[in-house]
Amino acid sequence: MRDEDGFYWYVGRIDDVIKSSGYRIGPFEIENVIMELPYVLECGVSAAPDEVRGQVVKASIVLTKGTEGTEELKKEIQNYVKEHTAPYKYQRIVVFKDELPKTTREKIIRAKL
């Protein structure tokens, strides 16, 4: 957000930002790219601890009915994100789930991913 004095203010949740190898990665960008895939019903991106990078991007994905979550599909999703974002932003971890944890207002709870 930009105020009347020209200053910019971060209005998202700072704890949602993923800090990986000195880079700051917003989960929304990765989620939007993954959601472009026709077999993805829902997606939530969060941070996972990593000894080398500090944190890495983790994608929790609900697939459309009839789609099987295989290792090949994980690689396909990773490659798709690499092609459509900066290479350091792709999700190193992909987890397929039946449903994502949500609030009563249907917002994904990243802390529980």
Buried (B, 14 or more C-beta within 10 A) or exposed (E): EEEEEEEEEEEEEEEBBBEBEEBEBBBEBBBBBBEEBEBBBBBBBBBBEBEEBBBBBBBBBBBEEEBEBEEEBBEBBBEBBBEBBEEEBBBBBBBBBEEBBEEEEEEBEBEEB
